[in-house]
Amino acid sequence: MKKTIRFMAAAALVCALTVPTLAHAAEGPPASSALKASIQTEGGFAAVQIEKQVYVYDKDGQLYQTKGKDRIGELKDLFVLPYGPMQVPMILIKNDKNGYMVFSDLWPEFAKGKETDTVDAYYSGRIHAASRDKVVSRTGHHYAEKIGDEVVAYTANDFSDLKKGFHESIRVKGELRGLILFDCCPYLVVDDGKDTLSVYHAGENGAELASSIEFKS
């Protein structure tokens, strides 16, 4: 179960996590106002919210953060997805303009030359408050749709030429709630009657449960 800890004073949070200038960087009310801060932990990761900005850490320090008015908002959940031998921490935030957005660290392809970058995040997808019939990734290389009582995710056969069509990647029963990407691999977000949203990826023998998202609109 995910853990949420609320601090009475932001100073205690900053000192505990040894995050220099964190409060100075946060977007929010004047310094004289009480600062809102919280932290969620999952596995070996932590997500720290100071006002509307979120910072993600592992045991070695900061990995990435949200920034910019279109990418900041309330931290709804921290969840971890498997990617080969890697464990990838992702955050779900609610942005005032764009709704429920998912972010991760930079993909390996985009991290070349930025190995020491602890700020930039990748916009990995969106979660919807209600079921959808179809969801398309922002690049158009993936999409998911509801077919009968199942949800199916598709991946382009050739990323440089979408006219070559798509192939099925994941198929599970449930209601379509979102599509998340990491390093061009799709993760299907489904409401399958549980207290949390289920996240599936393509395993060796078909769809496998990868993680869950605590979602409250």
Backbone as ProteinMPNN parsed JSONL, in Angstrom:
{"seq_chain_A": "MKKTIRFMAAAALVCALTVPTLAHAAEGPPASSALKASIQTEGGFAAVQIEKQVYVYDKDGQLYQTKGKDRIGELKDLFVLPYGPMQVPMILIKNDKNGYMVFSDLWPEFAKGKETDTVDAYYSGRIHAASRDKVVSRTGHHYAEKIGDEVVAYTANDFSDLKKGFHESIRVKGELRGLILFDCCPYLVVDDGKDTLSVYHAGENGAELASSIEFKS", "coords_chain_A": {"N_chain_A": [[0.85, -1.2, 0.0], [0.458, 2.224, -0.754], [2.176, 4.964, 0.766], [1.478, 7.974, 2.456], [2.729, 10.934, 3.744], [2.291, 13.753, 5.701], [3.695, 16.897, 6.316], [4.084, 19.265, 8.918], [5.683, 21.465, 8.745], [7.506, 22.926, 6.126], [10.206, 23.198, 6.232], [11.22, 21.088, 7.751], [10.812, 18.948, 6.02], [12.426, 19.643, 3.82], [14.987, 19.66, 4.997], [15.193, 17.004, 5.811], [15.304, 15.618, 3.417], [17.417, 16.746, 2.221], [17.346, 18.75, 0.136], [18.456, 21.25, -1.64], [17.482, 24.625, -2.038], [14.861, 24.035, -2.66], [12.38, 24.966, -1.649], [12.612, 27.552, -2.459], [12.35, 27.351, -5.163], [9.804, 26.494, -5.573], [6.495, 27.011, -6.841], [4.105, 29.159, -5.673], [2.284, 30.62, -2.896], [3.232, 33.746, -1.192], [6.274, 33.885, 0.813], [5.579, 34.318, 3.439], [3.252, 32.954, 3.874], [1.775, 29.839, 4.973], [3.487, 26.963, 3.98], [2.584, 24.39, 1.785], [3.198, 20.988, 1.919], [4.022, 17.616, 1.026], [4.645, 14.05, 0.966], [5.025, 11.075, -0.919], [5.723, 7.603, -0.93], [7.023, 4.8, -2.689], [8.139, 1.61, -3.185], [11.545, 1.894, -3.885], [11.46, 4.639, -4.131], [10.576, 8.158, -3.9], [8.148, 10.743, -3.938], [7.972, 14.137, -3.761], [5.951, 16.786, -2.88], [5.862, 20.267, -3.118], [3.984, 22.937, -2.632], [2.734, 23.461, -5.799], [4.552, 22.031, -7.254], [6.325, 19.003, -8.071], [8.749, 16.698, -6.99], [10.894, 14.034, -7.732], [12.559, 11.244, -6.303], [15.27, 8.889, -5.836], [17.299, 6.669, -3.836], [19.731, 7.865, -4.263], [19.328, 10.503, -4.824], [17.741, 13.389, -6.424], [15.686, 12.692, -9.264], [13.924, 13.716, -11.244], [11.665, 16.471, -11.982], [8.527, 18.286, -11.912], [7.673, 21.139, -13.88], [6.741, 24.444, -14.948], [3.682, 26.008, -15.952], [1.874, 24.368, -17.299], [2.492, 21.865, -16.46], [2.526, 21.466, -13.782], [0.991, 20.704, -10.605], [-1.434, 19.121, -8.412], [-0.165, 16.348, -6.676], [-1.244, 13.181, -7.304], [-0.65, 10.445, -7.299], [2.104, 8.202, -6.836], [3.653, 5.769, -8.688], [5.153, 2.66, -9.741], [6.629, 1.294, -12.611], [7.565, -1.695, -14.334], [10.33, -2.067, -16.517], [11.926, -3.976, -18.489], [14.863, -4.87, -16.788], [14.71, -2.627, -15.261], [13.227, -0.4, -12.822], [10.749, 1.894, -13.008], [9.916, 4.97, -11.812], [6.859, 6.697, -11.741], [4.725, 9.566, -11.857], [1.456, 10.738, -11.115], [-0.259, 13.606, -11.76], [-2.581, 16.3, -11.162], [-3.307, 18.703, -13.323], [-4.279, 22.089, -13.62], [-5.142, 22.958, -16.124], [-4.727, 20.867, -18.02], [-5.661, 18.504, -16.93], [-5.44, 15.12, -15.729], [-2.235, 14.059, -15.642], [0.621, 12.081, -16.566], [3.978, 11.591, -15.615], [7.434, 10.777, -16.23], [10.926, 9.954, -15.685], [13.417, 11.038, -18.079], [13.373, 9.236, -21.145], [15.677, 6.575, -22.021], [16.687, 7.057, -24.623], [16.339, 9.813, -24.924], [17.878, 10.745, -22.898], [20.517, 10.786, -23.485], [23.54, 12.404, -23.202], [22.472, 13.85, -21.217], [22.881, 12.747, -18.767], [23.356, 13.61, -16.197], [21.242, 15.202, -15.662], [18.82, 16.285, -13.508], [16.362, 17.376, -13.56], [14.614, 17.614, -15.898], [11.581, 16.161, -17.071], [9.592, 13.557, -18.584], [6.646, 13.714, -20.441], [4.396, 11.307, -20.19], [1.833, 10.389, -20.694], [-1.794, 10.353, -20.321], [-4.393, 10.171, -17.882], [-7.806, 9.386, -17.737], [-10.804, 10.679, -16.298], [-13.173, 9.419, -16.72], [-14.447, 6.537, -18.51], [-13.151, 5.808, -21.769], [-13.679, 5.519, -25.337], [-11.649, 5.458, -27.172], [-8.155, 6.146, -27.207], [-5.411, 8.062, -28.178], [-1.896, 8.221, -28.53], [0.283, 11.07, -28.092], [2.151, 11.266, -30.156], [1.088, 9.646, -32.025], [1.964, 7.086, -32.478], [1.01, 5.024, -31.016], [-2.105, 3.602, -29.967], [-5.198, 3.076, -28.169], [-8.189, 1.194, -27.796], [-11.649, 0.54, -27.044], [-13.137, -2.569, -27.375], [-15.884, -4.356, -27.508], [-16.099, -6.083, -24.491], [-13.503, -5.718, -23.911], [-10.248, -4.1, -23.775], [-7.919, -2.844, -26.026], [-4.564, -2.325, -26.911], [-2.513, -0.795, -29.362], [0.433, -0.788, -31.451], [2.544, 1.035, -33.638], [3.695, -0.381, -36.722], [5.857, 0.606, -38.074], [7.624, 3.227, -37.0], [8.406, 5.407, -38.438], [6.74, 5.511, -40.557], [3.544, 5.634, -40.522], [1.617, 4.693, -42.193], [2.039, 2.07, -42.638], [0.641, 0.656, -40.885], [-0.639, -0.922, -37.795], [0.059, -3.085, -34.984], [-1.345, -5.437, -32.668], [-0.728, -5.022, -29.217], [-1.438, -5.29, -26.482], [-4.091, -6.835, -24.728], [-6.88, -6.745, -22.712], [-9.56, -7.321, -20.344], [-11.98, -4.867, -19.422], [-12.468, -1.338, -18.672], [-11.44, 1.378, -20.655], [-9.075, 3.661, -19.532], [-6.74, 5.051, -19.907], [-3.499, 5.604, -21.518], [-0.149, 4.921, -21.275], [3.255, 5.674, -21.949], [6.608, 4.406, -22.107], [9.8, 4.681, -23.204], [8.938, 4.096, -25.804], [7.315, 1.908, -25.364], [4.083, 0.608, -24.769], [1.78, 1.05, -22.044], [-1.129, -0.025, -20.662], [-3.902, 1.507, -19.217], [-6.447, 0.552, -17.142], [-9.775, 0.249, -15.965], [-10.779, -2.255, -14.113], [-12.644, -3.033, -12.288], [-11.511, -2.947, -9.757], [-10.343, -1.415, -6.655], [-8.37, 0.292, -7.359], [-6.89, 1.71, -10.356], [-5.787, -0.427, -12.937], [-2.631, -1.207, -14.386], [-1.359, -2.439, -17.323], [1.1, -4.327, -19.146], [2.862, -5.662, -22.01], [3.595, -8.973, -21.695], [5.582, -12.017, -21.741], [3.758, -14.015, -22.158], [1.435, -12.788, -22.983], [-0.826, -10.153, -21.852], [0.253, -8.592, -18.849], [-0.096, -7.724, -15.434], [1.248, -4.741, -14.439], [1.363, -2.634, -12.632], [-0.406, -0.503, -10.296], [-2.721, 2.23, -9.983], [-3.628, 4.654, -7.735], [-6.496, 6.321, -7.891], [-8.398, 9.158, -7.559], [-10.869, 11.272, -8.439]], "CA_chain_A": [[0.0, 0.0, 0.0], [1.239, 3.445, -0.847], [2.203, 5.709, 2.005], [1.487, 9.421, 2.326], [3.098, 11.588, 4.985], [2.14, 15.196, 5.602], [4.556, 17.602, 7.239], [3.551, 20.526, 9.417], [6.576, 22.541, 8.336], [8.266, 22.575, 4.932], [11.631, 23.176, 6.57], [11.571, 19.738, 8.186], [10.85, 18.122, 4.82], [13.595, 20.013, 3.028], [16.194, 19.203, 5.684], [15.222, 15.538, 5.825], [15.636, 15.116, 2.083], [18.588, 17.491, 1.77], [17.048, 19.31, -1.171], [18.769, 22.666, -1.595], [16.715, 25.632, -2.777], [13.592, 23.482, -3.116], [11.289, 25.872, -1.331], [12.798, 28.765, -3.245], [11.938, 27.089, -6.543], [8.388, 26.127, -5.647], [5.56, 28.045, -7.261], [3.019, 29.189, -4.722], [2.015, 31.883, -2.232], [4.405, 34.413, -0.62], [6.993, 33.128, 1.835], [4.939, 34.523, 4.724], [2.153, 32.016, 4.0], [2.158, 28.472, 5.319], [3.847, 26.211, 2.779], [1.981, 23.072, 1.743], [4.172, 19.987, 1.493], [3.665, 16.226, 1.31], [5.538, 13.075, 0.328], [4.557, 9.708, -1.113], [6.801, 6.657, -1.201], [6.645, 3.529, -3.33], [9.381, 0.903, -3.46], [12.737, 2.664, -3.545], [11.308, 5.999, -4.662], [9.745, 9.109, -3.166], [7.696, 11.92, -4.669], [7.789, 15.222, -2.806], [5.217, 17.933, -3.405], [5.953, 21.546, -2.421], [2.986, 23.72, -3.352], [2.243, 22.779, -6.999], [5.632, 21.32, -7.941], [6.605, 17.665, -7.563], [10.139, 16.289, -7.176], [10.963, 12.58, -7.592], [13.874, 10.846, -5.809], [15.634, 7.559, -5.387], [18.217, 6.769, -2.7], [20.907, 8.647, -4.625], [19.01, 11.912, -4.996], [16.63, 13.755, -7.308], [15.663, 12.137, -10.616], [13.277, 14.679, -12.135], [10.646, 17.28, -11.335], [7.6, 18.975, -12.795], [7.892, 22.58, -13.915], [5.935, 25.095, -15.974], [2.274, 26.046, -15.561], [1.129, 23.283, -17.933], [2.992, 20.577, -15.988], [2.529, 21.4, -12.326], [-0.333, 20.451, -10.066], [-1.526, 18.267, -7.234], [0.314, 14.974, -6.795], [-2.309, 12.225, -7.007], [-0.094, 9.129, -6.991], [3.42, 7.738, -7.286], [3.599, 4.336, -8.964], [6.384, 2.161, -10.35], [6.409, 0.361, -13.706], [8.728, -2.467, -14.754], [10.772, -1.928, -17.906], [13.073, -4.879, -18.473], [15.373, -4.965, -15.415], [14.547, -1.326, -14.607], [12.014, 0.011, -12.136], [10.567, 3.268, -13.463], [8.938, 5.703, -11.007], [6.024, 7.639, -12.476], [3.816, 10.324, -11.011], [0.202, 11.23, -11.67], [-0.619, 14.892, -11.192], [-3.758, 16.945, -11.731], [-2.995, 20.049, -13.772], [-5.5, 22.9, -13.718], [-5.549, 23.1, -17.522], [-4.634, 19.646, -18.817], [-6.225, 17.343, -16.266], [-4.586, 14.128, -15.077], [-1.056, 13.838, -16.482], [1.627, 11.163, -16.034], [5.348, 11.961, -15.97], [8.52, 9.878, -15.847], [12.242, 10.471, -16.027], [13.656, 11.003, -19.513], [13.644, 7.937, -21.731], [17.107, 6.385, -22.316], [17.031, 7.697, -25.899], [16.382, 11.266, -24.757], [18.783, 11.075, -21.797], [21.894, 10.828, -23.959], [24.114, 13.732, -23.004], [21.814, 14.475, -20.071], [22.947, 11.751, -17.71], [23.367, 14.276, -14.892], [20.063, 16.055, -15.579], [17.902, 15.858, -12.455], [15.209, 18.272, -13.624], [13.682, 17.358, -16.991], [10.68, 15.012, -17.0], [8.938, 13.227, -19.855], [5.192, 13.585, -20.364], [4.215, 9.924, -20.628], [0.466, 10.068, -21.065], [-2.878, 10.983, -19.582], [-5.428, 9.313, -17.311], [-9.103, 10.038, -17.89], [-11.677, 10.5, -15.147], [-14.246, 8.515, -17.137], [-14.045, 5.582, -19.546], [-13.061, 6.326, -23.13], [-13.755, 4.514, -26.393], [-10.362, 5.42, -27.863], [-7.119, 7.075, -26.764], [-4.265, 8.063, -29.099], [-0.724, 8.881, -27.96], [0.497, 12.379, -28.717], [2.929, 11.108, -31.383], [0.326, 8.831, -32.959], [2.604, 5.789, -32.677], [0.24, 4.042, -30.252], [-3.459, 3.978, -29.581], [-5.945, 2.024, -27.484], [-9.618, 1.35, -28.007], [-12.551, -0.419, -26.408], [-13.771, -3.489, -28.314], [-16.713, -5.23, -26.682], [-15.78, -5.946, -23.07], [-12.052, -5.691, -23.805], [-9.488, -2.922, -24.181], [-6.779, -3.297, -26.826], [-3.555, -1.318, -27.248], [-1.825, -1.071, -30.626], [1.71, -0.11, -31.68], [2.849, 1.185, -35.062], [4.66, -1.331, -37.286], [7.022, 1.382, -38.48], [7.432, 4.548, -36.392], [8.693, 6.459, -39.422], [5.728, 5.472, -41.609], [2.339, 5.108, -39.896], [0.775, 4.074, -43.214], [2.291, 0.636, -42.625], [-0.31, 0.045, -39.979], [-0.377, -1.167, -36.377], [-0.153, -4.45, -34.509], [-1.872, -5.52, -31.303], [0.298, -5.184, -28.19], [-2.015, -5.688, -25.2], [-5.55, -7.002, -24.734], [-7.385, -7.126, -21.397], [-10.951, -6.959, -20.114], [-12.151, -3.714, -18.559], [-12.812, -0.052, -19.268], [-10.245, 2.139, -21.025], [-8.915, 4.9, -18.779], [-5.543, 5.796, -20.281], [-2.392, 4.951, -22.21], [1.127, 5.468, -20.812], [4.405, 5.189, -22.717], [7.978, 4.57, -21.64], [10.751, 4.201, -24.206], [8.117, 3.606, -26.927], [6.526, 0.733, -24.989], [2.79, 1.026, -24.226], [1.214, 0.509, -20.814], [-2.564, 0.21, -20.774], [-4.54, 1.809, -17.931], [-7.779, -0.051, -17.251], [-10.65, 0.055, -14.811], [-11.29, -3.627, -14.189], [-13.489, -3.317, -11.14], [-10.77, -2.923, -8.503], [-10.328, -0.116, -5.984], [-7.371, 1.092, -8.061], [-6.783, 1.455, -11.791], [-4.745, -1.41, -13.241], [-1.734, -0.872, -15.496], [-0.888, -3.672, -17.947], [2.064, -4.262, -20.233], [2.962, -6.897, -22.786], [4.528, -9.952, -21.146], [5.952, -13.109, -22.632], [2.581, -14.841, -22.429], [0.269, -11.921, -23.079], [-0.883, -9.005, -20.953], [0.62, -8.826, -17.457], [-0.317, -6.601, -14.552], [2.529, -4.1, -14.172], [1.279, -1.764, -11.46], [-1.746, 0.023, -10.054], [-2.752, 3.668, -9.748], [-4.686, 5.127, -6.85], [-7.087, 7.437, -8.607], [-9.608, 9.774, -7.014], [-11.084, 12.519, -9.171]], "C_chain_A": [[0.873, 1.232, 0.0], [1.108, 4.235, 0.437], [2.251, 7.198, 1.713], [1.76, 10.027, 3.68], [2.957, 13.079, 4.795], [2.962, 15.86, 6.702], [3.904, 18.914, 7.65], [4.408, 21.696, 8.958], [7.393, 22.094, 7.149], [9.741, 22.455, 5.251], [12.07, 21.781, 6.985], [11.695, 18.803, 6.995], [12.101, 18.384, 4.016], [14.867, 19.504, 3.67], [16.312, 17.684, 5.641], [15.675, 14.974, 4.502], [16.848, 15.81, 1.48], [18.417, 18.003, 0.348], [17.324, 20.805, -1.135], [17.856, 23.475, -2.495], [15.356, 25.143, -3.243], [12.439, 24.452, -2.869], [11.384, 27.145, -2.159], [12.272, 28.59, -4.66], [10.448, 26.831, -6.668], [7.529, 27.307, -6.056], [4.379, 28.033, -6.32], [2.872, 30.545, -4.083], [3.291, 32.502, -1.674], [4.995, 33.616, 0.52], [6.334, 33.253, 3.201], [3.775, 33.555, 4.949], [2.666, 30.639, 4.385], [2.387, 27.685, 4.041], [3.245, 24.812, 2.85], [2.987, 22.074, 1.203], [3.693, 18.597, 1.861], [4.644, 15.317, 0.594], [4.828, 11.74, 0.202], [5.759, 8.835, -1.407], [6.236, 5.399, -1.827], [7.934, 2.824, -3.718], [10.574, 1.723, -2.997], [12.669, 4.109, -3.98], [10.411, 6.839, -3.764], [9.37, 10.254, -4.095], [7.339, 12.985, -3.646], [7.044, 16.365, -3.49], [5.442, 19.134, -2.512], [5.1, 22.517, -3.214], [2.537, 22.939, -4.596], [3.336, 22.047, -7.768], [5.912, 19.99, -7.262], [8.028, 17.281, -7.947], [10.232, 14.796, -6.879], [12.405, 12.168, -7.282], [14.024, 9.333, -5.756], [16.653, 7.744, -4.272], [19.437, 7.639, -2.981], [20.605, 10.127, -4.837], [17.875, 12.139, -5.974], [16.805, 13.168, -8.7], [15.068, 13.12, -11.62], [12.251, 15.471, -11.342], [9.688, 17.84, -12.381], [7.914, 20.471, -12.76], [7.073, 23.167, -15.063], [4.456, 24.982, -15.656], [1.441, 24.921, -16.156], [1.526, 21.911, -17.415], [3.063, 20.483, -14.472], [1.108, 21.156, -11.842], [-0.268, 19.519, -8.879], [-1.043, 16.854, -7.533], [-0.802, 14.027, -6.373], [-1.759, 10.853, -6.637], [1.327, 9.001, -7.53], [3.297, 6.24, -7.499], [4.834, 3.937, -9.763], [6.041, 1.121, -11.419], [7.685, -0.418, -14.008], [9.052, -2.189, -16.221], [12.059, -2.741, -18.033], [13.549, -5.023, -17.035], [15.172, -3.681, -14.614], [13.226, -1.229, -13.852], [11.857, 1.505, -12.393], [9.517, 3.971, -12.607], [8.18, 6.715, -11.855], [5.091, 8.351, -11.512], [2.576, 10.722, -11.8], [-0.114, 12.542, -10.978], [-1.899, 15.395, -11.847], [-3.41, 18.393, -12.037], [-4.293, 20.828, -13.987], [-6.03, 22.974, -15.143], [-5.68, 21.767, -18.236], [-5.163, 18.388, -18.137], [-5.176, 16.42, -15.676], [-3.451, 13.708, -16.015], [-0.063, 12.915, -15.778], [3.002, 11.579, -16.535], [6.327, 10.892, -15.489], [9.834, 10.611, -16.052], [12.404, 10.39, -17.548], [13.902, 9.571, -19.981], [15.135, 7.806, -22.012], [17.543, 7.086, -23.6], [17.211, 9.2, -25.75], [17.366, 11.698, -23.672], [20.243, 11.128, -22.228], [22.43, 12.252, -23.892], [23.502, 14.465, -21.83], [21.831, 13.532, -18.863], [22.914, 12.37, -16.313], [22.169, 15.208, -14.707], [19.106, 15.504, -14.524], [16.622, 16.698, -12.449], [14.18, 17.817, -14.661], [12.877, 16.076, -16.782], [10.068, 14.775, -18.371], [7.444, 13.059, -19.614], [4.806, 12.256, -21.002], [2.8, 9.567, -21.035], [-0.538, 10.727, -20.149], [-3.839, 9.917, -19.07], [-6.745, 10.082, -17.386], [-10.01, 9.692, -16.716], [-12.825, 9.553, -15.449], [-13.742, 7.608, -18.259], [-14.066, 6.238, -20.92], [-13.184, 5.178, -24.129], [-12.426, 4.358, -27.118], [-9.429, 6.486, -27.302], [-5.942, 6.941, -27.713], [-3.108, 8.785, -28.435], [-0.441, 10.168, -28.718], [1.321, 12.298, -29.992], [2.174, 10.312, -32.444], [0.902, 7.448, -33.197], [1.881, 4.659, -31.938], [-1.192, 4.54, -30.102], [-4.109, 2.793, -28.878], [-7.418, 2.268, -27.715], [-10.39, 0.249, -27.311], [-13.211, -1.252, -27.501], [-14.565, -4.503, -27.495], [-16.415, -5.007, -25.213], [-14.272, -5.921, -22.83], [-11.478, -4.341, -24.218], [-8.222, -3.414, -24.87], [-5.854, -2.122, -27.118], [-2.812, -1.764, -28.501], [-0.554, -0.223, -30.73], [2.004, -0.075, -33.171], [3.871, 0.151, -35.51], [5.959, -0.638, -37.678], [6.822, 2.809, -37.977], [7.679, 5.682, -37.384], [7.656, 6.509, -40.54], [4.463, 4.811, -41.05], [1.391, 4.46, -40.897], [0.968, 2.559, -43.273], [1.46, -0.098, -41.574], [0.197, -0.212, -38.571], [-0.568, -2.648, -36.064], [-0.635, -4.413, -33.06], [-0.739, -5.784, -30.312], [-0.252, -5.755, -26.89], [-3.524, -5.82, -25.364], [-5.987, -7.495, -23.361], [-8.863, -6.74, -21.298], [-11.019, -5.762, -19.168], [-12.567, -2.485, -19.335], [-11.544, 0.749, -19.498], [-10.199, 3.46, -20.253], [-7.649, 5.67, -19.142], [-4.512, 4.932, -20.978], [-1.111, 5.674, -21.821], [2.245, 4.874, -21.655], [5.69, 5.357, -21.927], [8.897, 3.913, -22.647], [10.018, 3.485, -25.35], [7.319, 2.345, -26.614], [5.213, 1.184, -24.344], [2.438, 0.309, -22.919], [-0.257, 0.934, -20.793], [-3.164, 0.41, -19.387], [-6.018, 1.441, -18.027], [-8.493, -0.028, -15.907], [-11.245, -1.336, -14.949], [-12.0, -4.035, -12.898], [-12.788, -3.321, -9.803], [-10.855, -1.529, -7.88], [-9.347, 0.841, -6.648], [-7.462, 0.817, -9.557], [-5.618, 0.503, -12.029], [-3.929, -0.967, -14.45], [-1.146, -2.179, -16.03], [0.182, -3.38, -18.994], [2.132, -5.619, -20.914], [4.016, -7.804, -22.173], [4.81, -11.048, -22.151], [4.743, -13.944, -23.036], [1.304, -14.016, -22.489], [0.327, -10.788, -22.075], [-0.553, -9.404, -19.522], [0.369, -7.566, -16.647], [1.034, -6.011, -14.144], [2.513, -3.268, -12.909], [-0.175, -1.376, -11.255], [-1.635, 1.506, -9.727], [-3.916, 3.98, -8.825], [-5.257, 6.4, -7.461], [-8.375, 7.885, -7.937], [-9.773, 11.115, -7.681], [-11.608, 13.6, -8.246]], "O_chain_A": [[1.903, 1.279, 0.673], [0.079, 4.191, 1.112], [2.981, 7.637, 0.824], [1.104, 9.682, 4.663], [3.46, 13.621, 3.811], [2.931, 15.444, 7.86], [3.259, 19.585, 6.845], [3.902, 22.807, 8.8], [7.929, 20.985, 7.157], [10.455, 21.686, 4.606], [13.158, 21.334, 6.622], [12.587, 17.956, 6.961], [12.767, 17.447, 3.575], [15.739, 18.973, 2.982], [17.402, 17.145, 5.456], [16.361, 13.953, 4.466], [17.258, 15.499, 0.361], [19.234, 17.726, -0.529], [16.49, 21.562, -0.638], [17.505, 23.04, -3.591], [14.749, 25.754, -4.122], [11.633, 24.722, -3.759], [10.37, 27.742, -2.518], [11.807, 29.543, -5.284], [9.889, 26.94, -7.76], [7.789, 28.448, -5.676], [3.713, 27.008, -6.176], [3.294, 31.542, -4.668], [4.337, 31.852, -1.678], [4.324, 32.78, 1.125], [6.512, 32.376, 4.047], [3.353, 33.352, 6.088], [3.83, 30.308, 4.16], [1.569, 27.736, 3.122], [3.38, 24.127, 3.864], [3.569, 22.292, 0.14], [3.036, 18.411, 2.885], [5.386, 15.759, -0.282], [4.111, 11.323, 1.112], [6.707, 9.273, -2.058], [5.114, 4.988, -1.531], [8.734, 3.362, -4.484], [10.614, 2.19, -1.858], [13.703, 4.746, -4.18], [9.608, 6.323, -2.986], [10.168, 10.682, -4.93], [6.503, 12.762, -2.771], [7.457, 16.848, -4.545], [5.247, 19.057, -1.299], [5.447, 22.883, -4.337], [2.002, 21.84, -4.45], [3.068, 21.495, -8.835], [5.763, 19.852, -6.048], [8.462, 17.505, -9.077], [9.697, 14.338, -5.869], [13.349, 12.66, -7.899], [13.044, 8.596, -5.647], [16.854, 8.865, -3.806], [20.103, 8.099, -2.054], [21.526, 10.925, -5.012], [17.139, 11.214, -6.318], [17.907, 13.143, -9.249], [15.619, 13.337, -12.699], [11.998, 15.179, -10.174], [9.993, 17.867, -13.574], [8.362, 20.999, -11.743], [6.753, 22.473, -16.028], [4.017, 23.955, -15.138], [0.411, 24.551, -15.592], [0.981, 20.899, -17.858], [3.607, 19.517, -13.937], [0.143, 21.373, -12.575], [0.811, 19.171, -8.399], [-1.456, 16.239, -8.516], [-1.253, 14.06, -5.228], [-2.312, 10.169, -5.776], [1.692, 9.609, -8.536], [2.882, 5.516, -6.594], [5.481, 4.78, -10.385], [5.27, 0.193, -11.175], [8.778, 0.144, -13.944], [8.154, -2.088, -17.057], [13.145, -2.253, -17.723], [12.738, -5.272, -16.143], [15.438, -3.656, -13.413], [12.243, -1.885, -14.197], [12.733, 2.294, -12.037], [8.342, 3.61, -12.665], [8.781, 7.493, -12.595], [4.715, 7.802, -10.476], [2.644, 11.005, -12.996], [-0.224, 12.592, -9.753], [-2.256, 14.971, -12.946], [-3.239, 19.208, -11.131], [-5.281, 20.281, -14.478], [-7.242, 23.045, -15.349], [-6.639, 21.553, -18.978], [-5.114, 17.307, -18.724], [-4.145, 16.875, -15.182], [-3.684, 13.081, -17.049], [0.081, 12.958, -14.556], [3.182, 11.881, -17.715], [6.093, 10.204, -14.495], [9.857, 11.745, -16.532], [11.606, 9.738, -18.222], [14.561, 8.79, -19.293], [15.805, 8.816, -22.223], [18.638, 7.645, -23.664], [18.103, 9.796, -26.355], [17.657, 12.887, -23.54], [21.114, 11.474, -21.429], [21.847, 13.179, -24.454], [23.94, 15.559, -21.474], [20.908, 13.529, -18.048], [22.49, 11.723, -15.356], [22.089, 15.924, -13.709], [18.636, 14.373, -14.644], [15.893, 16.726, -11.458], [13.004, 17.655, -14.337], [13.415, 15.047, -16.373], [10.03, 15.673, -19.212], [7.028, 12.35, -18.697], [4.883, 12.104, -22.221], [2.588, 8.531, -21.666], [-0.186, 11.553, -19.307], [-4.071, 8.901, -19.725], [-6.786, 11.285, -17.128], [-9.994, 8.572, -16.206], [-13.39, 8.95, -14.537], [-12.719, 7.895, -18.881], [-14.891, 7.109, -21.197], [-12.848, 4.032, -23.83], [-12.102, 3.28, -27.617], [-9.859, 7.589, -26.966], [-5.517, 5.828, -28.021], [-3.301, 9.844, -27.839], [-0.877, 10.334, -29.857], [1.207, 13.18, -30.843], [2.561, 10.298, -33.613], [0.388, 6.704, -34.032], [2.117, 3.481, -32.207], [-1.451, 5.743, -30.11], [-3.639, 1.66, -28.976], [-7.854, 3.414, -27.818], [-9.862, -0.826, -27.027], [-13.779, -0.704, -28.446], [-13.992, -5.395, -26.869], [-16.468, -3.876, -24.732], [-13.812, -6.081, -21.699], [-12.122, -3.552, -24.909], [-7.533, -4.297, -24.358], [-6.307, -1.052, -27.524], [-2.52, -2.946, -28.681], [-0.465, 0.879, -30.189], [1.742, -1.043, -33.884], [4.805, -0.164, -34.773], [7.034, -1.236, -37.616], [5.95, 3.524, -38.471], [7.202, 6.798, -37.18], [7.671, 7.418, -41.37], [4.323, 3.589, -41.093], [0.462, 3.756, -40.503], [0.167, 1.848, -43.88], [1.571, -1.312, -41.406], [1.291, 0.208, -38.194], [-1.264, -3.366, -36.782], [-0.358, -3.464, -32.327], [0.102, -6.655, -30.534], [0.382, -6.604, -26.263], [-4.156, -5.019, -26.053], [-5.526, -8.536, -22.895], [-9.351, -5.926, -22.081], [-10.226, -5.651, -18.234], [-12.966, -2.568, -20.497], [-10.669, 0.795, -18.634], [-11.13, 4.264, -20.302], [-7.491, 6.82, -18.733], [-4.625, 3.707, -21.027], [-0.99, 6.884, -22.008], [2.188, 3.703, -22.032], [5.85, 6.318, -21.175], [8.782, 2.716, -22.912], [10.429, 2.414, -25.796], [6.707, 1.769, -27.513], [5.223, 2.048, -23.467], [2.754, -0.865, -22.723], [-0.572, 2.12, -20.896], [-2.964, -0.41, -18.491], [-6.745, 1.951, -18.88], [-7.891, -0.256, -14.858], [-12.107, -1.572, -15.795], [-11.968, -5.191, -12.477], [-13.404, -3.665, -8.794], [-11.368, -0.591, -8.489], [-9.475, 2.059, -6.518], [-8.04, -0.185, -9.977], [-4.576, 0.622, -11.385], [-4.469, -0.421, -15.412], [-0.516, -2.934, -15.29], [0.173, -2.332, -19.641], [1.538, -6.594, -20.454], [5.195, -7.452, -22.133], [4.327, -11.005, -23.282], [4.71, -14.512, -24.127], [0.232, -14.477, -22.1], [1.381, -10.491, -21.514], [-1.023, -10.432, -19.035], [0.6, -6.458, -17.132], [1.868, -6.709, -13.568], [3.511, -3.193, -12.192], [-1.063, -1.862, -11.955], [-0.599, 1.979, -9.258], [-5.056, 3.611, -9.104], [-4.58, 7.426, -7.537], [-9.313, 7.106, -7.768], [-8.933, 12.002, -7.524], [-11.85, 14.724, -8.685]]}, "name": "protein", "num_of_chains": 1, "seq": "MKKTIRFMAAAALVCALTVPTLAHAAEGPPASSALKASIQTEGGFAAVQIEKQVYVYDKDGQLYQTKGKDRIGELKDLFVLPYGPMQVPMILIKNDKNGYMVFSDLWPEFAKGKETDTVDAYYSGRIHAASRDKVVSRTGHHYAEKIGDEVVAYTANDFSDLKKGFHESIRVKGELRGLILFDCCPYLVVDDGKDTLSVYHAGENGAELASSIEFKS"}
